[in-house]
Amino acid sequence: MSTLSVPLTPELEKMMEKLLQDGVAANKADLARKAIEKMAEEHAVQVVLQAQKEPTLRGDLDELAKKL
């Protein structure tokens, strides 16, 4: 397991303390891990949504390849 040291602005520190007071995480390290997991989940959703917007090709693969 690796360790990460991240400088925080006073505003981010206040947000972190508020989240800890609200019981979102057990400690700062737990909160950071949860934040990374949440961002990774949101990114995965965005990737899927973007992929759904991509055009769909249908038909004979050889004919489609000729058009490229």
C-alpha positions, 0 to 999 in steps of 0.5 A: 500500500502506498502513502500520499501526502496532499496539501489542502487549501483551507477551504478543502480542509474545512470540507474534509472536517465537515465530512468527517464530523458528518460521519462520511468516513472514519478518518482523513485517509478513509475519506481520501480513499472513498473520494477516489473510489467515488471519482473512479465510479463517476468516471466509469459512468461517464465513459459508458454514457459517452460510448452510448453516443458513439455511432453504431455500424451495422452491415457487412464488415468487408463493406464497412471496411471499404468505407473507412 
